[in-house]
Amino acid sequence: MANNMEAWASIYKTKLTANDVAAQEPLWTIRTEYDSTNWVRKFKYVQNHSDSTIANWSVAWYLAPATDATWSIVSWIAATTSLNWVAWVWIWAITASYYWWIQIWWYHSAIITNGDDDIAAWDALIWSSTNYWCNSTAANTAPTNKVLGWAVAVDSDANNTVAWKITVWE
């Protein structure tokens, strides 16, 4: 399916928490949502790869073009993807091969970290090269990988998560 331009006054069939066995929206639809807590956030409708269920707050990647020339299927399994093709972040768990909304822009309360417990506010969040978690680059240091967003707090050592501002869309 072709990419769709965003419409500001749209009505969607699915909730943001949808876990659809068949596509209910055009793939790659960009959705803008507003709420008084998180302000304006953007989401994209995509299909999960058949490799496995994706956990909450995981970094996801597009499949290699040889596998999916449409760039509409994403995965969190590094072996099926290129880690330079970050697709953004799953905000709820999704079943293998199902369709879902992923968050692509603005504040979210959690992303899974690599467990180093070394993320400070305003560190750049980057993908971890070995899994579906994020790592960080200290503020005022050039990131070595694609920047996913910016930490807006110190990471939660107990949960291995950090609140952040997603900027991949920008």
N, C-alpha and C positions, 0 to 999 in steps of 0.2 A: 504494500500500500504506500501511497505517497505521503510525504510529510504534510501535515496540516498547519495552516496558519492559526494563530491563537485568536479567539474571539472573546471579548470582554464580557459579553452577556450570553453565556452558553448554558445549556441545560445538558447534564450528563445522565446516562442511564445508570451508571455505577457509582457506588460510594468510594471514597478514597481507600477504604479497607476491603474493597472487592478482592476476591480470589476466584476468578472466572475460568471455567473449564474451556469455554469458547470466547473469542473476542467479542466484547459488548460495545467497544468504542473503536474508532479507527486507530491502528497502531501509530505511535508517535504523536498522538494528540497531546498538545500542551494545555494544561489546565491551571488557571490561577485561582487561588483560594485566599480569602481574607478572614482572619479572626482577630479579636482584640488582644489575644495573648501573643500570637506569633506574627502578626501583621500580614504582609502579603507573601505567600509561598507559591512556588511553581512545582508542578508534577508532570510526569510524562507516562503515557500508557504503553507498556511493553509486554513482551512475552518472556517468561522464564525458560531457560534451556531445560532439556529433559534430564540433565545430569543429577540433580537432586533438589530438595527443598532448600530455600535460602532462609537463613535465620534473620531475626530482627536486627536492624542497624548495621547490616553488613555492606561492605563496598562491593559493587557489581561492575562487570566489564562487558563490553560488546564482544560477541564472538568474532573470530577471525573472518575476514571477507570470503575466504575460500569455503567456509562453513555456512555463512549467512551474508550473502551479498546485499541484502536489504538493510542491514544494520538495525534490525528491529527485535532481535533476540539477545538477551543478556544472561550472564552466568556469574557465579562467584567462584567457580572452580578455575584456578589459574591455568591449568593445563589446557583448557578449551578456549582460552582467550589470549589477548595481548594485554599486558598490564598497562600499556600506554593508552589503551582505549577505554578509559574509565567512563562508565555510564551513569554514575552517581550512586545513590544509596537507597537500599531497601529500608523502609521505615516500619514495615510489619513483615511477619513471616509469609512466604509464598510457596505454594506447592509446585513441584516440578511440572513443566510444560504449561502451566496456567498463565493467565493474563492479570496484570496488576498495575497500579500506579506507583512510580518511584518518585521520590522527592529530588528535585534538581536545583533548587535555589532557596536560599534564605535560612532562617534559624531552625534548628532541630535540637531537641534536648539530649540526644545521645548518638554517638557512633562508637562501635567497638574499637578499642585500641589494642596495640600489641602487648600490653601488660607491663611495659617498662616503668610505668608510673612516673614518667618524666615530662609530661606535657603541661606547659604553663599557658596562661591566657595569652592570646595573640600569636602563638606558635602556628606555623603553617602545618596543616594536616595533609599528609601524602599517603599514597597506598603503601602497604607493606609488601615487599617483593615475594613473600612466601605464602601468603594466605589472604583472607578476605577482610582483614583488619586494617586500621590506619596506623601510621607511625607519625612522627613529627619532625620538623626542622625548627630549631630555635629561632625566635624573633631576631631580625637583623642578620640572618644567615641565608644565603641563596639556597633554595630547595633543590634537591637532586632529582626529584621525580615530579610528575604532574600534581599540582596543588588541587586538593579537593575542597578546601575551605580553610577557615581559621577557627582555632579554639577560642571560645569566649569565656572560659573558666579553666581552673586547674582540673586535671582528670580525676575521676573517682576511682581511687585505688581499689576499693572493695569490689566494684563492678567492672573495672577495666573499660570504662566509657568516659566520654567527654562531651559537654555541650558545645555546639559549634555553629558557625554561619557557613552554609554551603555556597560556594562561589563558582563551581564548575560551569554553570550556565552562563556566567558573565563573559 
